[in-house]
Amino acid sequence: MNWNDAAQDLLNQILSQTPRPVRGQTEAQLQGAAEALAEQDGKNRVGVETVIAAWVEVTPETLRPDLPRLMESFGLDPEEYRHLLE
């Protein structure tokens, strides 16, 4: 599956904030989830919106309250993704 540059950049930003011991596992989970979501939506390319949805999906429930702060640090508006965070 193809990834657009912005989606790949976001994935790299997320991984840079992931502890090293679980970074590889997290990368595989995020990529798999993003590609599965893109396929479900009939897309042949992963975009930023899909990466964000996958990120929320694979983040453990106990860590999700921190996602809005991380989104802001990446230049994203968490309000745009509130529906994914609820």
CORLINTA-V718923 format. One record per pair of residues at least 24 apart in sequence whose ideal C-beta (glycine too) atoms are under 10 Angstrom apart, sorted by the first residue. I is the first residue (numbers start at 0). J is the second residue. Records with the same first field share a line. If there is no record, write none. Layout:
I=J + J
//
This chain:
0=30 + 33 + 34 + 35 + 37 + 38 + 42 + 43 + 44 + 45
1=34 + 37 + 42 + 43 + 44 + 45 + 46
2=30 + 33 + 34 + 37 + 44 + 45 + 46 + 47 + 49 + 50
3=44 + 45 + 46 + 47 + 49 + 50
4=47
5=46 + 47 + 50
6=33 + 37 + 44 + 45 + 46 + 47 + 48 + 49 + 50 + 51 + 53
7=45 + 47 + 50
8=47 + 50 + 73
9=33 + 45 + 46 + 47 + 48 + 49 + 50 + 51 + 54 + 70 + 73 + 74 + 75
10=45 + 47 + 50 + 53 + 54
12=50 + 69 + 72 + 73 + 74 + 75
13=50 + 51 + 53 + 54 + 57 + 58 + 69 + 70 + 73
15=73
16=65 + 69 + 72 + 73
25=54 + 57 + 58
27=57
28=53 + 54 + 56 + 57 + 58
29=53 + 54 + 56 + 57 + 58
30=57
31=57
32=56 + 57
33=57
47=75
48=79 + 80 + 83
51=75 + 77 + 79 + 80 + 83 + 84
52=80 + 82 + 83
53=83
54=80 + 83
55=80 + 82 + 83 + 84 + 85
56=83
58=84
//
